């Protein structure tokens, strides 16, 4: 599994329990980084995690909130 795939799967696993709940972007990224380290032994820079999150097609936010965002949809890119 390459790093991008690991990050994408970590993101899905982090958000999987409660899509639709309000989460802070920073909480999502921190949880993904922690999951990567604990599950895959990967240490990814925050910028790399953010870039992969954007590429996975995950939409975070409803456009109106700043500090806390709404997770609308979690889809892994093919």
Number of C-alpha atoms within 10 A of each C-alpha: 7 6 16 17 14 19 27 25 17 24 26 19 14 17 19 11 9 10 15 15 11 14 18 17 18 13 11 19 20 14 17 27 22 18 21 22 14 11 11 14 10 15 14 17 9 13 10 14 24 16 12 18 23 13 13 20 15 19 15 21 19 12 8 9 10 10 10 16 21 19 21 14 14 19 12 15 10 5
